[in-house]
Amino acid sequence: MQATSKDLRFHTKAILDTAIRGEEVIITYHGKPCAKIIPITPAKRENKHNEFCGMWKDRTDMDDVSAYVRNLRRGRQF
């Protein structure tokens, strides 16, 4: 797809949506190509083990969250 610099200025979202769909967009200035907007591939997330993920999974006092919160708030009620 080609777009002018004026199109880029006034229709930026539409041009970015085109790139997100996977299409390259050539930007022209005074009829000459001057820039290219290309889609990037999303960075692959490494599945690193984080020691803080799941740190509450073995807690038995929080099986019923509502009761746990009520118990915490019991001393604050006026």
VEXMI-568953 format. One record per residue (C-alpha): residue number from 1; residue in three letters; x, y, z. Coordinates in Angstrom, 3 decimals. Example, Ala and Ser with C-alpha at 12.3 -4.5 7.8 and 13.67 -1.06 7.14 Angstrom:
2
+-----+------+----------+----------+----------+
|  nr | rest |        x |        y |        z |
+-----+------+----------+----------+----------+
|   1 |  ALA |   12.300 |   -4.500 |    7.800 |
|   2 |  SER |   13.670 |   -1.060 |    7.140 |
+-----+------+----------+----------+----------+
***
This chain:
78
+-----+------+----------+----------+----------+
|  nr | rest |        x |        y |        z |
+-----+------+----------+----------+----------+
|   1 |  MET |    0.000 |    0.000 |    0.000 |
|   2 |  GLN |    1.142 |    3.545 |   -0.632 |
|   3 |  ALA |    0.168 |    6.601 |    1.361 |
|   4 |  THR |    1.196 |   10.211 |    1.162 |
|   5 |  SER |    2.675 |   12.185 |    4.017 |
|   6 |  LYS |   -0.651 |   14.004 |    4.258 |
|   7 |  ASP |   -2.441 |   10.647 |    4.618 |
|   8 |  LEU |   -0.020 |    9.742 |    7.378 |
|   9 |  ARG |   -0.762 |   12.985 |    9.148 |
|  10 |  PHE |   -4.541 |   12.730 |    8.980 |
|  11 |  HIS |   -5.130 |    8.943 |    8.867 |
|  12 |  THR |   -2.404 |    7.584 |   11.125 |
|  13 |  LYS |   -4.618 |    4.990 |   12.814 |
|  14 |  ALA |   -5.821 |    3.518 |    9.519 |
|  15 |  ILE |   -2.241 |    3.268 |    8.250 |
|  16 |  LEU |   -1.084 |    1.623 |   11.479 |
|  17 |  ASP |   -4.023 |   -0.799 |   11.320 |
|  18 |  THR |   -2.889 |   -1.744 |    7.819 |
|  19 |  ALA |    0.606 |   -2.482 |    9.121 |
|  20 |  ILE |   -0.800 |   -4.461 |   12.041 |
|  21 |  ARG |   -2.677 |   -6.651 |    9.566 |
|  22 |  GLY |    0.711 |   -7.510 |    8.041 |
|  23 |  GLU |    0.874 |   -5.205 |    5.030 |
|  24 |  GLU |    3.796 |   -2.891 |    4.277 |
|  25 |  VAL |    2.971 |    0.787 |    3.782 |
|  26 |  ILE |    5.199 |    3.027 |    1.645 |
|  27 |  ILE |    4.998 |    6.711 |    2.591 |
|  28 |  THR |    5.585 |    9.140 |   -0.253 |
|  29 |  TYR |    6.587 |   12.782 |   -0.071 |
|  30 |  HIS |    6.135 |   14.876 |   -3.202 |
|  31 |  GLY |    5.462 |   11.656 |   -5.114 |
|  32 |  LYS |    8.739 |    9.978 |   -4.122 |
|  33 |  PRO |    8.967 |    7.098 |   -1.645 |
|  34 |  CYS |   10.659 |    8.246 |    1.537 |
|  35 |  ALA |    9.665 |    5.793 |    4.282 |
|  36 |  LYS |    8.296 |    2.329 |    4.830 |
|  37 |  ILE |    6.092 |    1.186 |    7.682 |
|  38 |  ILE |    6.406 |   -2.540 |    8.161 |
|  39 |  PRO |    4.787 |   -4.845 |   10.705 |
|  40 |  ILE |    7.004 |   -6.186 |   13.430 |
|  41 |  THR |    6.738 |   -9.687 |   14.724 |
|  42 |  PRO |    5.822 |   -9.835 |   18.380 |
|  43 |  ALA |    8.744 |  -10.676 |   20.604 |
|  44 |  LYS |    8.600 |  -14.205 |   21.881 |
|  45 |  ARG |    8.130 |  -14.282 |   25.613 |
|  46 |  GLU |   10.456 |  -16.590 |   27.346 |
|  47 |  ASN |    8.742 |  -18.796 |   29.862 |
|  48 |  LYS |   11.057 |  -18.106 |   32.753 |
|  49 |  HIS |   10.105 |  -19.402 |   36.141 |
|  50 |  ASN |    9.480 |  -16.551 |   38.516 |
|  51 |  GLU |    9.781 |  -17.536 |   42.142 |
|  52 |  PHE |    7.009 |  -15.122 |   43.142 |
|  53 |  CYS |    4.423 |  -16.662 |   40.801 |
|  54 |  GLY |    2.369 |  -19.083 |   42.816 |
|  55 |  MET |    3.811 |  -18.099 |   46.159 |
|  56 |  TRP |    0.318 |  -18.172 |   47.716 |
|  57 |  LYS |   -0.788 |  -21.474 |   46.160 |
|  58 |  ASP |   -0.094 |  -23.571 |   49.274 |
|  59 |  ARG |   -1.913 |  -21.255 |   51.704 |
|  60 |  THR |   -4.885 |  -23.039 |   53.252 |
|  61 |  ASP |   -6.168 |  -20.058 |   55.243 |
|  62 |  MET |   -7.195 |  -18.309 |   52.005 |
|  63 |  ASP |   -9.398 |  -21.043 |   50.553 |
|  64 |  ASP |  -12.424 |  -18.803 |   51.097 |
|  65 |  VAL |  -11.223 |  -15.344 |   50.107 |
|  66 |  SER |  -14.390 |  -13.571 |   51.250 |
|  67 |  ALA |  -14.092 |  -15.011 |   54.734 |
|  68 |  TYR |  -10.406 |  -14.142 |   54.861 |
|  69 |  VAL |  -11.060 |  -10.493 |   53.927 |
|  70 |  ARG |  -13.969 |  -10.271 |   56.376 |
|  71 |  ASN |  -11.668 |  -11.555 |   59.100 |
|  72 |  LEU |   -9.049 |   -8.926 |   58.221 |
|  73 |  ARG |  -11.628 |   -6.131 |   58.309 |
|  74 |  ARG |  -13.271 |   -7.283 |   61.551 |
|  75 |  GLY |  -11.116 |   -5.052 |   63.720 |
|  76 |  ARG |  -11.675 |   -1.962 |   61.583 |
|  77 |  GLN |  -15.440 |   -1.769 |   61.742 |
|  78 |  PHE |  -16.763 |    1.136 |   63.777 |
+-----+------+----------+----------+----------+
***
